[in-house]
Every structure is written in structure tokens, then in C-alpha cells.
Amino acid sequence: MAELIQKGNQKVYDGYKSFQYLEADVDYKSYNLAKEVGRVPSFSYPVTDEQENEVQTILDEDLMISMHEHTFIAPEDLSQFYEFRRQGRDFTAFEALSHSGLDVIFENFMDGTAMITSLAGWKWSDVIHDLGIRFSDIAHQDMVIKAERIEDLSRAKQEGKIAFVGALESASMIENELDRLDVLYGFGIRTMGVCYSESNMLGSGLREPNDAGLSVFGKQAVERMNKLGITVDVSHAGDQTALDTIETSTKPVTINHAGARGVWDTKRMKPDSVIRACAEKGGVIGIEAAPHSTVSENHPHHNIDSFMEHFEYTANLVGIEHVAFGPDTLFGDHVGLHDTLAGQLSIKSAQKSSMERVDYVKGLENPAECFPNIVRWLVAKGYSREDIRKVTGGNILRVLKETWAK
């Protein structure tokens, strides 16, 4: 069987660590952070040696895009999380990402927990601070580049680097100010969710018992995002708000991290009607892997097989041209972080209370582990190179070319 190591698509990495240009405990307070690699036992999806060679060839030659990740490193002691986030300084796992196999990452920051001035998150000044600090760190190293145009994605692949696509999961911070979308575009944001699980000025989030759909202001915001070249996302929107958004947008809309409600019946998953509408508009659905999300009756213990069941269901429903992967993972104890932020981020309203609990999602534990195992699974199941190329990058690239066009 294949060795439990990752070999393909190693990036040009010089050992840079976040904020090494500053002095710890002088310029900022330091915390013990979780391990980037080896926090839990590593797992390599079982393939033959011949299949592993094919996997490495795919990782080396084809564009690998994750539609949704959080590449920050959580504190080891999660009781410190609120204090840690009030500092407004997140550390990026550059070393781990250097062997993730990824060429492009939709970096979603942590702005639902941007708590510099408010524990509620999503405040305009806090989000701007958060973006500025992260982009300052990125500007001091060479492996990760800030992706603002389509050509940045292919350039990253060619140069052995990783392109970060600036992403926000909600537009809550714009309040009722359309021009704030322009400001965020200027900062480098290229994809944005209409709302998080709670309602905002644009529409209803998935936790709301009554979904009134996209508001008049929401329609104006979608139109502005279309004009600017910001890809519109409905991952956390309520069903009617998602449908209204897809109808309003003149360009394809994404569901960049979710699963199929036809496989696992929770509000966090999307019903067939929303998945079909997204695909019919030319959009793409990225399959989610955060703990206790893409579970299935066939695989109640959340792992890569239950995750891929959502992938296959969605591909069979709307065609493989409209499916990709947005694992939504991070570096640290993801389950513990969900428990810490259960009320803050409406975690419990998106999960079944009766589900089988896991400590972590085996095979999809962090952004460095996901794509090598996803590709291994696809190769082991006999997917063609053409189809693998579509779902690991090609489908997303098609949508970005349409939504980022000037």
C-alpha cells in the first residue's frame, strides 16, 4: 500500500512563519498554537502504488482549487480563543500548506469571530482590521500570493506557489452601504456570501424559521457584486433567499461549502431545488467537510466516505460539471472550536442532535490533508482524469472566468 506521506506538488517554501518580522510578546501577545501537522494521526486514503503514482501526477500537473478553507491556526487552549481573537491577529499555516497539494485556496478568514470591538462578529471595522493584518502577513512572504485576477491562479501553479482568493462568508458587515462592496473589492475580496446563518440586510440565513427571501437591498447588493466582479455565494443562506439570489444574479452563483439535504436532512445541507437552480444558472456546488456536516445514513461516522457520498449524490443530480470541493477545514481542534462557538456561529442549529459524534473527520482533518485524499478516493473509485480535473479545479475556474469578467 502507498506510504502515508505527501510527495506531489511541493511548493517553494522558505520556512517563513507568520509575523516573524515582528517581536513576539513585544509587538503582540503570543499564544501556544495547535500543531500544523500531526495534531491527530495522519491518514492516507488506501490506494495501490500504481494509483498513488497517478495521484501524484494529478497533483503535479492539474490545477487544484479548494472553494472554501480557513488556513489560520487555532490556539491549542481553546479557552483562550475569545481573548486570542480580540487581538485581531491570525496566524497562517504556511508550512503545512506547502505540501497540501493545493494551488488555489478560497481563504475565508474568520470574520464571524472578528471580535476586536464586539463579540457578535461581522462588524465593519473589525473585518477591515482582520483583512489588513492577514494581508500584511501575506505580503511579507513569497509562497502565498494574493489572487485578484484569473491569471494569478495559473501563475501560482507555474511558480510553485499558492494563490489566495479573498473570501467572506457573509455580507453582514456592509450593513446598508453598497459602496462598502467596492471597498472590499479594493482590499482583494473576490467572493462573498449573501448572509451567514442569521439574517442581515440582504436576506435570511439558514437558521431563521421564516425565510423572507432576498430583500430589495439584497438585490441591489447582488447587482453591485455582479458589476464589481465578486462571485456571489449562498452557502449559508436560507432556501428562499438562495433561490432569489440565484434568480437575481446575472452571473453564476456558487454554493462553495455545503452538502445535499437529500443525503443528510439538516438546514446546513441544500435541498435538490437549490442545487438544481445553482447548476442551471451555471454555478458550482463545493462539498463541505467540517465536522458533523456532510454525514449520511450509510456513513453515520463522519469521514471521507460520507463526504464523498454527498459529492456523488450532487454529481448524479446535476452533472459532474457543477460539483467541486470546499472542505471548510482549519488547523486545530475543529470540533472543540465548534463547541466553543456553538452559540456564536449557530452551529447547533445546523446539526442533528442525534448524530454520532467524532473527534475529527478522518481523511479531511485540515487543509493540508484534504485534497491528496480526495484525489486518492477519486482515483480508487475509477474516475477518469478528465472528470477529476473538472471537480478539483476546472469547474471552479469556469465560474470564476464568468463572474470576475470586467
Stockholm file with secondary structure:
# STOCKHOLM 1.0

chainA/1-406         MAELIQKGNQKVYDGYKSFQYLEADVDYKSYNLAKEVGRVPSFSYPVTDEQENEVQTILDEDLMISMHEHTFIAPEDLSQFYEFRRQGRDFTAFEALSHSGLDVIFENFMDGTAMITSLAGWKWSDVIHDLGIRFSDIAHQDMVIKAERIEDLSRAKQEGKIAFVGALESASMIENELDRLDVLYGFGIRTMGVCYSESNMLGSGLREPNDAGLSVFGKQAVERMNKLGITVDVSHAGDQTALDTIETSTKPVTINHAGARGVWDTKRMKPDSVIRACAEKGGVIGIEAAPHSTVSENHPHHNIDSFMEHFEYTANLVGIEHVAFGPDTLFGDHVGLHDTLAGQLSIKSAQKSSMERVDYVKGLENPAECFPNIVRWLVAKGYSREDIRKVTGGNILRVLKETWAK
#=GR chainA/1-406 SS CCCSCCCTTCCCCCCCCTTTTSCBTTTBCCCCBCCSSCSSCCCCCCCCHHHHHHHHHHHHHSCCEEEEECCBBCBSSGGGHHHHHHTTCCCBCHHHHTTSCCSEEEECTTGGGCCSSCTTCCCHHHHHHHHHHHHHHHHTCSSEEECCSHHHHHHHHHHTCEEEEEEESCCGGGTTCTHHHHHHHHHTEEEEESCCSSCCSSCCBTTCSSCCCSCHHHHHHHHHHHHHTCEEECTTBCHHHHHHHHHHCSSCCBEEEECBTTTSCSTTSBCHHHHHHHHHTTCCEEECCSTTSSCCSSCCSCBHHHHHHHHHHHHHHHCGGGEEECCCCCBSCHHHHHHHTTTTTTCGGGSCTTSCCCSSCBTCSSTTTHHHHHHHHHHHTTCCHHHHHIIIIIHHHHHHHHHSCC
#=GC SS_cons         CCCSCCCTTCCCCCCCCTTTTSCBTTTBCCCCBCCSSCSSCCCCCCCCHHHHHHHHHHHHHSCCEEEEECCBBCBSSGGGHHHHHHTTCCCBCHHHHTTSCCSEEEECTTGGGCCSSCTTCCCHHHHHHHHHHHHHHHHTCSSEEECCSHHHHHHHHHHTCEEEEEEESCCGGGTTCTHHHHHHHHHTEEEEESCCSSCCSSCCBTTCSSCCCSCHHHHHHHHHHHHHTCEEECTTBCHHHHHHHHHHCSSCCBEEEECBTTTSCSTTSBCHHHHHHHHHTTCCEEECCSTTSSCCSSCCSCBHHHHHHHHHHHHHHHCGGGEEECCCCCBSCHHHHHHHTTTTTTCGGGSCTTSCCCSSCBTCSSTTTHHHHHHHHHHHTTCCHHHHHIIIIIHHHHHHHHHSCC
//
